[in-house]
Amino acid sequence: MLEFPGGQIVAFCVMFVTGMAGYFFFRFLRIPNPALLGSMAATGAVNVAGYFPAFPVWAVSFAANATIGLMLGRQIDRNVLGRIKALARPVLIQLAGMIALSLLCGWTLFSMTASKGISLATSLISGTAGGIAEMMIFGMSVDADVAVIAFVQVFRVVIFLGMIPYLAMIAEKLGGVRARPTVEAGGGHSRRFVPRDYAVLVLCVLAGAAMGEGLRVPTGAMLGAMVTSGVYALTLNKKYDYDPRLRVIAQVGLGLVMGKRITPQIVSNIGALLFPALVVTLVMLTGCTLLAVLLYKTSGWDLTTCLLCSAPAGLSQISVFAEEAGADSFTASIFHTVRILGIVSLYPWIVLPFI
């Protein structure tokens, strides 16, 4: 790494500005998850060129992971837990199916790319139906190729987001008019955090992140922060908020860390991944369609809702499509919340024996 005139703080600021520039550029191009991917691409280009300056990247990684864990922990409230209880059986079946499908996609990718030098760890993480940011954090924790993970994950998400409107139209014609799931609210938080609560919340997040790191748990800082923030909110029976810009800042910081791991060798592998990524996406599409049909046959819900509950795309995008298609966005959001939290919590322990 280069020594930057003015010290490490200035060096970090320069790279953070570079990451923000990448974020704005990717947002202009309407690429999914622009804060994470844009900053990773911009700072990765700097690293490949040999101009990445020296500063404590680990501190940026810890802060970004803890912040993302804080955001995930906000979803663990009494409201969500009550809703999950009412939908327990179909939700857990879908989660088990998604984990099994992720393993199948990972092994498929590995069988097609092992000769190209792609590791089993990278393949298993690339093929999973987890969140882009969360899976890239896991990839970093096991020294996988984050550029490969990003490419396969983004390829899958872009394909699915492009297909969902058409699939929803087909499902509406084939599924007919059937019952929508009805679930009680489940007792959500009626009160909000006050300044003193936020001060304790920050301490809980830092302590949980440090404990997760110290115990060498996969994605420990993120999981530790997620658990401690969620438990603290449940204990107070309150709900906390955060500025949406904090998500952007955290993902730009994380992208900066990931950009440091991008090397010319990793970049040279991207072109050879297009066909394997397409095959894995088709496997995922087929599996998710079968899960949707299973849910449709066993639940009595409309096919559009079942399809959106089984789609491995982002929660926010699925909720928007559900509203536009007239499907049950509430139920879809519960399925996807459990999918993300379940995969983030369980998947690393499942795949670690293989890698």
N, C-alpha and C positions, 0 to 999 in steps of 0.2 A: 504494500500500500504506500501511497505517496504521503509525505509529510506536508501538510497544508500550512502556508504562512498564516499566522494569527492564532494558531492553537486548535485544539480538538473541537471546541464549541463552535468556532467559525466553520470548521470543516463539516460538522453535522448540519449546521444551518444551510450551507451551500447545497449539500446533498438533499436536505429536506425540500428546499426550493425546487431542486431538480425533480424530485418525486412529485411535488404538487403540479409542476408543469406537465408531467406525464399524465397525472390524473385529469387535468382540464382537457388535454388532447384526446384522451380515450373517452371522456364524457362527451366531447364534441362529436366523436365518431359513433357514439351510442353503443360502445362495447360494454358487456355486462361487467359489474364490479369494477368500475374504472379507477377507484381510489387505490385498490390493491394492485390490480394488473398494470395500470398506467405507471404507477410509481416503480413497480418492479421492472417494467420494460425500460424506463428512462434510466434508472440507476444501474440496471444490468448492462445497458449499453456503455455507460461510463466505465464499469468494471471490465468489460470485455476489451475496451480501448486501453485499459491500463492506467486510468486516471482516478480510481476510487481512493479518496483520502483516508487517512488513519484517524479513527475515533472509536470509543467503546461500543461496538455494535451490540454486544450482549445486553447492555442497559436499555437500548432502544427496543430490543426484542422482548425483554421482560416487561417493560411498560406497555407495549402494544398488546402482548398476550394477556396481561392482567386486565387491560381495558376491554378487550373483546370478551373475556370471561365475565366481566361486570355486565356487559350488554346481554349475554346469554342468560345470566342469572336472573335478570328481570323477568324472563318468561316463566320462571318457577314461582308461581304464586298459587294461592288457594283456589282462585278461579280456574286456572288451567288444570290443577290437580283434580278438582271436582269434575270438570268436563272429561278428563281422561278416564276417570272412574266410570262415568256413564257410558263411555265408548270403549271400555277396556279390551274386550275380546277382539273386535275388528282392528283396533289400533295396534295391539300387540302382534296380531297375525301379520299385519302389514310391515311392522318393524322387523320381525323375523324374516319375512320374505325379502325385504330390502337388503338386509345384511347378507343373506344367502346369495342374492343376485349380485351384490357388490363383490363378494368373493369370486363368483363365477366370472364376472367381467375382469377382475384383476388377474386371475389365472389365464384367461383368454389373451389378455394383453401381453402377459409375460411369455406365453408360448409363441407369440408372433414377434416379440422384440428382444428376446434373450440374446439372439445372435448379434443384435446391434449394440449390445452392452448395457441394456436397460435392466436394472436390478429387480429382484422380486419385490422388495420393499416399495420401490417406485411404482411398479405395476399394480400392486394391491391397493395402494393409496390412490393412484390415478383412477382406478376403476370403480371406486366406491361412490355411492349416491349421497355423500355428505356435502356440506357447504364448501365452497371454494377456499375461503380463508381458513376455515377450521382444518381442512385436510392438508393444506399447505403448511400450517403450523405443525401438524403431526409429521409431515414429511421432513421438516427441518429437524425435529427431535430425533429422528432415526437416520439422519444424514442421507436422505433420498434426494433425487434430482427435482428440485422445486419447479424448474422451468418445464420439465416434462409433465409434471402433475398439473401445472397451470394450463398447459396446452390441451391436454386430454379433458380436463374438467370444463374448461371454457368451450371447447368444441361440443361437448355433450349438452351443455346448458343452452348454447346458441341454437343447436338443432332442435332441442325440445321446445324452447320458447317460440321458435318459428312454426313448429307443427301443432302446438296446442290449440290455437284457434280453429284450425281445420279439423282436428280430431274431435274437438268439442261440438262442432257443427254436425259431424257424422254421428257422434254419440247421441246427440239430441234427436236425430231422425230414427236411429235404431233403438234407442232406449225407451221411447214412449214416455208417458206421464206416470210416474210412480211416486211413492211417498218420499218425503224429505226427512232426514233424521231430526228428531227433536230432543234437545238436551237442556237440562236445567243449568242455570248460570253457575252453580257450584260454589257460591260464596266468595266472590273476589274481594280484593282490598277496597274498603270504602274510604280509607284515609291516605294521605300523602306524607312523604317524608318532610321533616322540618330541618333547618340547617344543622342542628346537633346530630340528627340521625345520619345526615350525609357525612359528617366528620367521622363518625364511628364506622360507617359503611366503607369509607376509603381505607381505614385501618384494617377492617376485615378482609377487604380485597387484597391488600398488600400482604397480610399475614397468610391468607390462603394461597396466594401465588407463590410466596416464598416457601411455604410448606410443601406444595406440589413439586416445586423445583428441587427442594432438599431431599424429598423421598424418591426422586428420579422417576416420577410417574410420567407416562407418555403425555405430551402436551400439558405438563404439570402446572405451569403458571396459569394457563387458561382454565383448566378444570378446577384448580384450587380456588381461583377467583370466582368462578361460576357457582361453585357449591357454597362458599362462605357468604357471598352476596345474596344468593337465593334463600339460604337458611336464615340469614339475618332479617330479610324482609318478611319471611313467614313468621318468625318469632314476634316481630312487632305488629304483624297483620297490617302492614302498610305497603304502598307501592312507591317505588322511586322512579324518577325521570332523569333523562340526560339530554344534553343538547345534541341534535343530530350531527352537528359538525364534529363532535367528538369521535363518531364512527369514522368519518373521513380521515381525521388526523391519525387515529390508531391504525387504519388500514394503510395509509401512506407510510407511516413508520414501519409497519410490517413489510410492506413492499420494498422499502429501502434495505431492510435486513436480507430479504430474499434476493434482491438484486445483487448483493455482494456475493451470493453463491452461484451466480450465473457465470459460466466460463465459456470460452470458445468451443470446447468440446461438447458441452451441453447444447449450445446453439446449433452445432452441426448435426445433432441428432433429430432436430425438430422436423425437418423435411421428410425424414423416413417414417414419421409417426402418423402421417395423414391417413393412410389406408387402415392401419391397426385401430386408430381412433374411431374411424367410421364403423368398423366391424364391432367394436366394443359398444358404440352408441346404438347400433342395431340390436345387439344382444340385450342391452338395457331397455330399449323400447319394447322389444318382444316380451321380456319379463314383466315390465310394468303394466303392459296391456293385459297379460294373464292375471296379474294381481288385481287389476281393476275389474276384470270379468268375474273373478272369484268373489270380490266384494259385492258386485252387482247381484250375483246369484244368491248369496247368503244373507244380504242385508235388506233387500227390497227397495233400496234407494235408486234414484235415477242414475243412468249410466254416465252422464256428464260429471256429476258430483264424484262418483266412484273413480272416474278417470283422473280427475284433478287431485283426488286424495292420493293417487298412486304415482303421480308424475314427479320425477326426481329433479325438480327445478327449485328456484328460490321461493321462500314463503311469501314475500311481498308480491312477486310476479304472479304466483298462483292465485293469491287473494284477488288481485285485480282482474285476472281472467275469469275467476269464478263469479265475480260481480257482473261482469259484462255478459257472461253466458247465462246468467240467471240460475247458476248452481248454488249450492250451499257453501258459501265462503267460510262460514263459522266452522263447520265440520272439517273442511279442507285445511283450515289453519291449525286445528288440533292435530290432525294427522301429520302435518309437516313439522309442527313444533316437536312432537314426539320423535319423529324421524331424525331431525337434526340433533336433539339432545341425546337420543339413544345411540346414534352412530358415533357422536363425539365422545360419549362416555364408554361405550362398550367395544367399538370396533378396534381401537388400538390394542386392547387386551386379547382380542380374538386372533389378530394377525401377527402379534409379536412372536409366538412360537415358530412361525414360518419364516421370519426374517431375522 
